[in-house]
């Protein structure tokens, strides 16, 4: 084989295996091709897998008539014909006029692009005002189209592969979610079923005290189940970002007072003191912010029982900082980074919970472009911090 031809083909192949931006690779490739097949414009069309329409994946004017670059539609017609006939096509002007504008005398060469052995696109060259394509030019252009097909095929495999990986991750998340949730649902259901079956047994009679005890368990487990379902639905909505936030002018000190009054009436033994040092108004969703505070209050009731709770509010720069400090048992250092994750729970104690509470808080605060975090000294207590940017009303 001619050594020169061999090194030329080699050069083309080398470009094809270069990594990096596909457009830059195609461009480099066509520049090398152009040293053997002179052309003014070139465009590559591929059929879109979903819509079936021909789309320009690459278009460039390299020589004369650069203005025509924007209008890559010039090759669409011949590309469609190449696709329909699945073969190389040449279109040349019927009459050659020396006086006519060269741009109007297009010499077109269209070559099929194949992916997986099926023609699904075309590479189209144009020369304005000739000369006509020789057999030599056609042979090199054909080789070029075959090699470009390899490049496009590889790109489509790569895309398919990354889509597949994303899908796999998604399925894994869903699997984890389903197994955790079915476990969480089964526990209260098991109690409800067990105690109601016991109560219904005809061979045993329970005294009133025991009946009441069983019914209380059924009642509590039903609450736990409905809380779980509610939280799961809420966290799913938050995860898909479909939870609408209604921003309105809001004073956090007022919200904290409101929620703490509600909590005080529910848990009379809870020792709450408020240290509210700012009455700044910001834009936020009052219902959602109240939900976050309520969750932090009930967590203190559940996980720091009997402890004193101090709720603080102050303005620092352009933010409002809310703190919930309890002197309860605290959170172990290794658990601290995980408590805001979905389903994470530190202890398997009696306190009912789903491990969704703090996750939901985090989603709500982040939707307000704020931050939430916790600091804790085991044995001494925990502080939850919320930082919300002050948003002025419009
Ligand atoms: P749950 O629904 O289980 O209450 P959360 O997401 O609200 O879930 O809380 C996650 C974990 O963080 C809880 O299981 C608990 O162990 C821990 N936690 C939350 N608040 C406190 C607190 N004030 N003191 C100690 N531990 C806490």
Boltz pocket constraint, residues with backbone or C-beta under 6 A from the ligand:
constraints:
  - pocket:
      binder: B
      contacts: [[A, 295], [A, 296], [A, 299], [A, 300], [A, 303], [A, 304], [A, 326], [A, 328], [A, 329], [A, 330], [A, 331], [A, 339], [A, 340], [A, 341], [A, 344], [A, 345], [A, 346], [A, 347], [A, 352], [A, 353], [A, 354], [A, 355], [A, 356], [A, 357], [A, 358], [A, 359], [A, 382]]
      max_distance: 6.0
